[in-house]
Amino acid sequence: MSLILTEIKNKVGFITLNSEATLNSLNLEMIEALTATMASWKNSSEVACIFIQGAGEKALCAGGDVRQLYDNIIEQRKVDATQVPAGCFDFFSKEYALNYDIQTYPKPIVVWGHGIVMGGGIGVMVGASHRIVTERSKLAMPEITIGLFPDVGATWFLNRMPSAYGMYLGLTGARLDAADCRFLGLADYYIESTAKQEVVDALLQASWTTEVANQIDEILVNLAKKYTLGVSQAEAHQSFIKQFEQVKTVDEFHAILENCSEKDSWIETGVQSFIKGSPSSAHIIFKQLQDGKSYSLEQVFQTELNLACQCCIHPDFAEGVRALLVDKDQSPKWQPATLEDVTSDWVEGYFKPLWTKENCVLKNLGKN
């Protein structure tokens, strides 16, 4: 079975992430196939734009195949636990190169962000030029719950959200629906899932004689007019989020969460993810977002690659995946075990460069 399906019709290059059983989670093979397809279409006169979708009705993409990464880490530990597993390095470096390619692609990319879109799925969607959400879209970056950090360019897009939303979402993995995505700039159009065929048909009937991106805008604006977006819970909690704007440490963030007197279900879900999540992740996410505020898009992916590889040789990532997906006991034994136990030296260790800038595999982003 091919992990991605591709076809070109009326100069629209259709890409389907084709692993319905895994909610279209990205593995290395899928990333390589996506990269190759997009490269071959970049300068092709046969393709005016790209349309990306997930197989089935449940998900565009539920994230990266972290179970595969876990297996790589466990195998590497048997040989030398201080070295980054080759499979993990390959996965992250190729995934981030793909994310960058989507962000900077010279042709319009339409993404049908229906169902679950998490982690690596957001990496596929967020950098596209025309991002559609539906009544069943559910987006999140819940990496704190598995000892990782929001990657796939999250240093970039979380820092571009209003108020302290980016920091809050990064540290709590809060779930977002279509209205939230529109409010926070993660999506451009809300179109109900029953109209998917209308979207596709309109693309298949387009003449592509004028500016392609403008033609797609016109199609999607006209279809979106029919639908009314509900209230965004994220937007409704602006006064709550505003409290985090001046936060200087993870402890301050935690204190505001703990002392919140009006914990409704939206806030409580975020609180629980933060409390149960990896203390090390909380600290590295905070530093990642603070340090990365002024990074270029290229620097974002270069630094995230280093951080992701460091997570593979620190204990919590493998432990988080074990508890969630391997033994499924939902009881990760984090090291260090509490926020207070995490030292500044431990945090700095995650950001220690694993290679020189000259040797970074992503050093040429934006230069070709």
Secondary structure, 3 states (H helix, E strand, C coil): CCCEEEEEECCEEEEEECCHHHCCCECHHHHHHHHHHHHHHHCCCCCCEEEEEECCCCEEECCECHHHHHHHHHHHHHHCCCCCCHHHHHHHHHHHHHHHHHHCCCCCEEEEECCEEECHHHHHHCCCCEEEECCCCEEECCHHHHCCCCCCCHHHHHCCCCCCHHHHHHHHCCCECHHHHHHHCCCCEECCHHHHHHHHHHHHHCCCCCCHHHHHHHHHHHHHCCCCCCCCHHHHCHHHHHCCCCCCCHHHHHHHHHHCCCCCHHHHHHHHHHHHCCHHHHHHHHHHHHHHHHCCHHHHHHHHHHHHHHHHHCCHHHHHHHHHHHCCCCCCCCCCCCHHHCCHHHHHHHHCCCCCHHHCCCCCCCCC
